[in-house]
Each structure stands twice: as C-alpha cells, then as structure tokens.
Amino acid sequence: MPFASYLRFALASTDNTRVLAFGFIMAFASSVGQTYFIGVFGPAIQDEFGLSHTAWGSIYMAGTLLSALLLPWTGQQIDRITLRRYTMLVCAGLVTAAAFMALVPSTVFLIVAILLLRQAGQGLAIHTGTTAVARGFRADRGKAVAFATLGFSAGGSLLPFLAVLTIAAVDWRITFAASAAVLALVVTPLAWWLLGRRQEDLSPQETSTMESATVRASEGSWTRAQVLRDWRFYFMVPAMAAPSIIVTALFFHHPEFARAKEWGIDWVAGSYWIYAAGSVAASLTAGPLIDRLSAAQILPGSLISMLLALFIVWAFDHYLWALPYLLLLGLTVGVNFTALTSLWAEVYGVRHFGAIRSLATSISVFSSALGPLAMGAPMDAGVSVENICALMALYCLAATVSLVIALRGYCRDGAVSNAG
C-alpha cells in the first residue's frame, strides 16, 4: 500500500490520528531500552568497567532475563488499570532507567540499569503502544500496527547514529542523561496529551468505537491460561525467539562484529537507516496484506530474509555487503513484529490481549537475553563471526519448519477466523 494511503488512513479521523500517533511515540521511546541503542555504548562501558565481551554479554543477559521474568506480571497490568495511568508509569520507568544508567557506579548496579532499560523500553513501552493500537482497530488492525511500529524503525535509524556522535563528542553518561531529559520533557507530556479522552475506549473492558456491535459480539477471547494449554503456541516459540536472539546478538556485538569484518563501526552504525528502511517497507507492505488475508498466511516467510542476511555475513567481506545485510535484517523484523502482534489478536481475541502479548513479549525478551552471550562467548573462544552466523542460519531454517506446523494448526482448526 502506498504511503499516501497510510497517511489517509491515519488522518481519517482525530481518533485514528491520536491512537496511531500514541503507538508511534511509545514505539520510538522504546529505543532507549533496545539493543540497537544500548549496543553502541558497549565499547565505552567495557572500557570504563574493564569488561570482556563475555562479561559484558553476561551482565546484559542477567538484566534482560530479570526483565523477562517480570514482564508476564507487569505487562498484564495494562488489562487492569486505565491506559493513561499505565502509560505514565511506563514513562516514569523510562526516565528512571535512562537517568540510572547515566549514574551507574559499578558492574553490580550495571545489571540493575540494564534491567530497568530492558523492562521499561524493550518490554513495556512498545507493549503499551501496540496493545492500544491492536484494541483500537479491528478491520484495519494490520495497517494500524504497521503504522505504529514505524516509531520503532524511526528510532532504530536515527538514535544509534546520534548516540555514536554524542559519545564521541562528550561522554556516554551524558548521552544517557540527555535521553532521560527528552523522555521526561517531551515524550511523557506528549503521550498524556495524545491519549486525551480516548483512554477508556482502549481498555480491555471496552471495545473501540471503530468496531461495530456485530463484530464485538462475535469476537472470542482466550485467557493466558488457555493459551498456555495450546500446543500451537509452543511450536511458534522458536520463530518468536529467532529475531530476538539473532538480531540482539548482532546489534549488541556490532562494534566487534564490524572490526572482525573490517567494515568499520561508523560505517555500520551510520547505515542503520538501511535496516530501518527495510523494516518500514516490510511493515507497511505486511499491514494491508494481513488485513486482506491473515497474519497466519503472511508469517511463514518472515525468517527467510534473515537467513539470507546471515548468509551474506558468512560468504562476503566487502564493506558494501553491510547494506543488503542490514536491509534483509530489517525486512524480517518488520514482517515478524507486525504479523505476530496481529496474530495474537486474530487467534486469541483482544479482551486479554495485554496478558497474552506480555507472555509473548517475555519469551522474546528472554530470548534476547541469550543473544549477546551466545555470540560473545564463541567470539572470546576464537570462533569466527562467519561460523557463528552459519549456525544462526541453520536455526532460522529449523524455526521456519516449526512455524509452518503451528500456523497450519491455526488455520486447520479455524482459530484465525473465529477469534479475529
């Protein structure tokens, strides 16, 4: 769908505009806790605290694992309190996390800082935005989620490069302090204003005025306990985990990765916009396809582009290959995130969407915790970047097979049409 059509969709009504802008802002704000942002601070943090790749990866893993353990509880609170109150708590968490990182005194507190960043950013900020959007739209849910997640892509293309420049010009701590100030003075009041009086319409007890009474009556909703008894969900897990493990590992170790490939960290970080462009293109294309078909029909090919990106790293060394590599990674992330968010609403309904999505998010966060150590430990042991990427590609292939089995189960059992 052309961008102009998305723009018309976003501007169709004040309600549309505010809900979509809210989703965009929360996705953008999540960048402070995303690996593509934290990863560029790695060399400076390692130098200051005297950390090896394995030690830094272990600290990152510990903080992320703790975040994953908390998410099933913190994420489901969006089903229990008003959206505005929940959003303000998340924004307060973002500000606190960035400020704490700016002041962190030791490696022990570094684990706490990573926990706060990952919980508030990677976990709850984007969870808040996409949950609000998924509840606010049904007929155009795919397009709505795709539009909101442009904030994630915008953050990924802009903020890492700005962070690299700021770290070089001043200091990594000042960079995090500046991030805290922007979150407090810009993001928080903007999120409050965008919600306006629509927050109650986006609660789990209310269905958005964008949906008809007929649709509301027919839409089924599963509880999280029911989802945990569904075999198809477990066959989805390898594919849910793949982007989190692999993209986190690559972005976290991009400075060392770039040196090993002789691509240059400035070149790689400066090319993140290619990754964002791929993510945007894939997300905007996937959105209307999901609305026309279903997320279950779109997802099977979502890991193929990442497999090709890993093949590029294994096979080629010229620095220009960094561009298609980043583009292909972006394609996977764009399709995967948009389609998975829509899939949970399609097959499990929206009444308990916060609890179900927080479960899926906790799995992704847990998986992302494994990425830095899974790549850092072999690198410290002398395994080449190329061979590590070859193993990751094999995992993508196995995850795709498992994904196809799960999606066929959803379609065969009629879950897509019944719940969505």
C-alpha positions in Angstrom: 0.0 0.0 0.0 1.4 3.4 -1.0 2.5 5.7 1.8 -0.2 8.2 0.8 -2.9 5.6 1.6 -1.4 5.1 5.0 -1.5 8.8 5.5 -5.1 9.0 4.5 -5.8 6.1 6.9 -4.0 7.9 9.8 -5.8 11.2 9.1 -9.3 9.7 8.6 -10.4 10.9 12.0 -9.0 12.6 15.1 -9.4 9.3 16.9 -7.3 7.5 14.3 -4.6 10.1 14.3 -4.2 10.2 18.1 -4.2 6.5 18.7 -1.7 5.8 15.9 0.5 8.7 17.0 0.4 7.4 20.5 1.5 3.9 19.3 4.3 5.6 17.2 5.6 7.7 20.1 5.7 4.7 22.5 7.5 2.5 19.9 10.0 5.3 19.3 10.5 5.8 23.1 11.2 2.1 23.5 14.5 2.7 21.7 16.3 3.6 24.9 15.9 0.0 26.0 16.5 -1.6 22.6 19.8 -3.4 21.8 20.4 -1.3 18.7 20.7 1.7 21.0 22.4 0.1 24.1 24.8 -1.8 21.8 26.7 1.3 20.6 27.5 2.1 24.2 29.2 -1.3 24.6 32.9 -0.3 23.9 32.7 2.7 26.2 31.1 0.8 29.0 33.5 -2.1 28.6 36.5 0.3 28.7 35.2 2.1 31.8 34.4 -1.1 33.8 37.2 -3.3 32.3 34.7 -5.9 30.9 35.4 -8.6 28.3 32.9 -9.4 25.6 31.7 -12.4 27.7 31.4 -10.3 30.9 29.5 -7.5 29.2 27.3 -10.0 27.5 26.6 -11.8 30.8 25.6 -8.6 32.5 23.3 -7.8 29.6 21.9 -11.3 29.8 21.3 -11.1 33.5 19.5 -7.8 33.3 17.4 -8.9 30.4 16.5 -12.3 32.0 15.3 -10.5 35.1 13.2 -8.2 32.8 11.7 -11.3 31.1 10.7 -12.8 34.4 8.9 -9.6 35.4 7.1 -9.0 32.1 4.2 -11.5 32.5 3.1 -9.6 35.6 4.0 -6.0 34.6 2.6 -6.5 31.1 -0.8 -7.8 32.2 -1.4 -4.8 34.4 -2.5 -3.0 31.2 -5.6 -5.1 31.4 -6.4 -4.0 34.9 -5.8 -0.2 35.1 -6.5 2.7 32.9 -4.3 3.2 29.9 -3.3 6.7 30.8 -2.2 5.6 34.3 -0.3 2.7 32.9 1.4 4.8 30.3 2.5 7.4 32.9 4.1 4.6 34.9 5.9 3.3 31.9 7.2 6.7 31.0 8.4 7.2 34.6 10.2 3.9 34.2 11.9 5.0 31.0 13.1 8.3 32.6 14.3 6.5 35.7 16.1 3.8 33.7 18.0 6.3 31.5 18.9 8.5 34.5 20.1 5.5 36.5 22.3 4.3 33.6 23.9 7.8 33.4 24.9 7.5 37.1 25.6 3.8 37.4 28.6 3.3 39.7 29.7 -0.3 39.4 29.1 -3.6 37.5 26.6 -4.8 40.1 24.4 -1.7 39.6 25.0 -2.1 35.8 22.8 -5.2 36.0 20.1 -3.1 37.6 20.5 -0.4 35.0 20.1 -3.0 32.2 17.1 -4.5 33.9 15.4 -1.1 34.1 16.2 -0.2 30.5 15.0 -3.5 29.1 11.9 -3.6 31.2 10.7 -0.1 30.5 12.0 0.2 26.9 12.1 -3.2 25.2 9.3 -4.6 27.3 6.7 -2.1 28.4 6.9 1.0 26.1 6.3 -0.9 22.9 3.9 -3.2 24.6 1.8 -0.2 25.7 1.7 1.3 22.2 0.9 -1.8 20.3 -1.7 -3.0 22.8 -3.6 0.3 22.5 -3.4 0.2 18.7 -4.5 -3.5 18.5 -7.5 -2.8 20.6 -8.4 0.4 18.8 -8.7 -1.2 15.4 -10.1 -4.5 14.0 -10.8 -4.3 10.3 -7.6 -2.4 9.7 -5.6 -3.9 12.6 -2.7 -4.9 10.3 -2.2 -1.4 8.9 -2.6 0.2 12.3 0.0 -2.0 13.9 2.3 -1.4 10.9 1.9 2.4 11.2 2.5 2.4 14.9 5.7 0.3 14.6 7.2 2.9 12.3 8.3 4.6 15.6 10.4 1.6 16.3 12.0 1.9 12.8 12.5 5.6 13.2 14.3 5.1 16.5 16.5 2.4 15.0 17.6 4.5 12.1 18.2 7.8 13.9 19.1 7.2 17.6 22.1 4.8 17.3 23.9 7.1 14.9 23.2 10.2 17.1 24.4 8.2 20.1 27.7 7.3 18.4 28.2 11.0 17.6 27.3 12.2 21.1 29.5 9.6 22.8 32.5 10.6 20.7 31.8 14.3 21.3 31.1 14.3 25.0 30.6 11.1 27.1 28.4 8.0 27.2 26.9 9.0 30.6 25.9 12.5 29.3 24.3 10.8 26.4 22.0 8.8 28.7 21.3 11.8 30.9 20.2 13.7 27.8 18.0 10.8 26.8 16.3 10.9 30.3 15.7 14.6 29.8 14.0 14.2 26.4 11.8 11.3 27.8 10.7 13.4 30.7 10.2 16.8 29.0 8.9 15.6 25.5 7.7 12.0 25.4 5.8 11.9 28.7 3.6 15.0 28.2 3.1 14.1 24.5 1.8 10.6 25.4 -0.5 12.1 28.0 -2.0 14.6 25.5 -2.4 12.0 22.7 -4.5 9.7 24.9 -6.9 12.6 25.6 -10.3 11.2 26.4 -9.8 8.0 24.3 -8.1 6.0 27.0 -11.3 4.4 28.3 -12.2 3.2 24.8 -8.9 1.4 24.6 -9.3 -0.5 27.8 -9.9 -4.3 27.8 -13.5 -3.9 29.1 -14.4 -1.6 26.2 -14.2 -2.2 22.5 -13.2 0.8 20.4 -15.8 2.8 18.7 -14.1 1.9 15.5 -15.6 -1.6 15.7 -19.3 -2.4 15.1 -21.5 -4.1 17.7 -21.8 -7.1 15.5 -18.0 -7.6 15.4 -17.9 -7.1 19.2 -20.4 -9.8 19.8 -18.7 -12.4 17.6 -15.1 -11.8 18.7 -13.8 -14.6 21.1 -11.1 -14.1 23.6 -8.8 -16.6 25.3 -7.2 -16.2 28.7 -3.5 -16.6 29.1 -4.0 -19.9 30.9 -5.9 -21.2 27.9 -3.1 -20.1 25.6 -0.5 -21.9 27.7 -2.5 -25.1 27.1 -2.5 -24.6 23.3 0.2 -26.8 21.6 0.4 -24.4 18.6 1.7 -21.7 20.8 4.8 -23.8 21.7 5.5 -24.5 18.1 5.5 -20.8 17.5 8.2 -20.2 20.1 11.3 -20.9 18.0 10.2 -18.4 15.4 9.2 -15.9 18.0 12.7 -16.2 19.6 14.7 -16.2 16.4 14.7 -12.4 15.6 15.2 -11.6 19.3 18.2 -13.9 19.7 19.9 -13.2 16.4 19.2 -9.5 15.9 20.1 -8.8 19.5 23.3 -10.7 19.3 24.4 -9.0 16.0 23.5 -5.4 17.1 24.9 -5.9 20.6 28.3 -7.0 19.1 28.2 -4.8 16.1 31.3 -2.8 17.2 33.4 -6.0 17.4 31.5 -7.6 14.5 32.4 -4.6 12.3 36.0 -4.8 13.3 36.1 -8.5 12.5 34.6 -7.9 9.1 36.7 -4.8 8.6 33.6 -2.8 7.8 34.1 0.0 10.5 31.7 0.7 13.3 31.0 4.2 12.0 30.0 2.7 8.6 27.8 0.1 10.2 26.1 2.4 12.7 25.7 5.1 10.0 24.0 2.5 7.8 21.3 1.6 10.4 18.9 3.7 8.3 19.0 0.8 5.7 17.9 -1.6 8.4 15.1 0.9 9.4 14.1 1.3 5.7 13.8 -2.4 5.3 11.7 -2.7 8.5 9.4 0.1 7.4 9.0 -1.3 3.9 8.2 -4.7 5.2 5.9 -3.5 7.9 3.9 -1.2 5.5 3.6 -4.0 3.0 2.6 -6.6 5.5 -0.1 -4.4 7.1 -2.6 -4.4 4.3 -1.8 -8.0 3.4 -2.6 -9.1 6.9 -5.9 -7.2 6.7 -6.7 -8.8 3.3 -5.5 -12.3 4.1 -4.4 -13.0 7.7 -1.3 -12.9 9.8 -1.1 -16.7 9.7 -0.7 -16.6 6.0 1.9 -13.9 6.0 4.3 -15.2 8.7 5.8 -18.3 7.1 8.3 -16.4 5.0 9.3 -14.0 7.7 12.6 -15.6 8.7 13.9 -16.2 5.1 15.3 -12.7 4.7 17.2 -13.0 8.0 18.6 -16.4 6.8 19.9 -14.6 3.7 21.4 -11.8 5.8 23.3 -14.4 7.8 24.5 -16.0 4.5 25.9 -12.6 3.4 28.0 -12.4 6.6 29.2 -15.9 6.1 30.1 -15.5 2.4 31.2 -11.9 1.8 33.7 -9.5 3.3 33.5 -6.2 1.3 32.1 -3.4 3.4 29.3 -2.7 0.9 27.7 -6.0 1.7 26.8 -4.4 5.1 24.0 -2.6 3.2 22.0 -5.7 1.9 22.8 -7.4 5.2 21.1 -4.7 7.2 18.3 -4.4 4.7 17.4 -8.1 5.0 17.5 -8.0 8.8 15.1 -5.1 8.7 12.7 -7.0 6.4 12.5 -9.8 8.9 11.9 -7.6 11.9 9.2 -5.5 10.0 7.2 -8.5 9.0 7.7 -10.5 12.1 6.7 -7.8 14.6 3.7 -6.6 12.7 2.4 -10.1 11.9 2.9 -11.6 15.3 1.1 -8.7 17.1 -1.8 -9.1 14.7 -1.8 -12.9 15.0 -2.4 -12.8 18.8 -5.4 -10.7 18.3 -6.6 -12.8 15.4 -6.4 -16.2 17.1 -6.9 -15.3 20.8 -9.0 -12.1 20.8 -8.4 -8.7 22.4 -10.0 -8.8 25.8 -7.0 -10.4 27.5 -4.6 -9.1 24.8 -2.3 -7.4 27.3 -1.7 -10.6 29.3 -1.2 -12.7 26.1 1.1 -10.2 24.4 3.1 -9.8 27.6 3.6 -13.6 27.7 4.9 -13.5 24.1 7.0 -10.4 24.8 8.6 -12.1 27.9 9.6 -15.0 25.6 11.2 -12.6 23.1 12.9 -10.7 25.9 14.2 -13.9 27.5 15.5 -14.9 24.0 17.2 -11.6 23.5 19.0 -12.1 26.8 20.7 -15.2 25.3 21.9 -13.4 22.2 24.8 -11.4 23.5 26.3 -14.3 25.4 25.6 -16.8 22.7 27.7 -14.7 20.3 30.2 -13.2 22.7 31.3 -16.5 24.3 32.2 -18.1 21.0 34.0 -14.9 19.8 36.1 -14.9 23.0 36.8 -18.6 22.3 38.1 -17.7 18.8 35.1 -18.8 16.7 34.8 -16.6 13.7 31.8 -14.3 13.1 31.2 -16.1 9.9 30.8 -19.5 11.5 28.6 -18.1 14.3 26.3 -16.7 11.6 26.2 -20.0 9.7 24.9 -21.7 12.9 22.3 -19.0 13.3 21.2 -19.5 9.7 20.6 -23.2 10.5 18.5 -22.2 13.5 16.4 -20.0 11.3 15.7 -22.9 9.0 14.5 -25.1 11.8 12.4 -22.4 13.3 10.7 -21.8 10.0 9.7 -25.5 9.8 8.2 -25.3 13.3 6.4 -22.1 12.5 4.7 -23.6 9.4 3.5 -26.5 11.5 2.0 -24.1 14.1 0.3 -21.9 11.5 -1.2 -24.8 9.7 -2.7 -25.9 13.0 -4.2 -22.4 13.5 -5.7 -22.4 10.0 -6.9 -26.0 10.1 -8.6 -25.5 13.5 -10.3 -22.3 12.3 -8.8 -20.2 15.1 -7.9 -17.3 12.7 -11.4 -16.7 11.5 -13.1 -17.5 14.9 -11.1 -15.2 17.1 -10.1 -12.4 14.9 
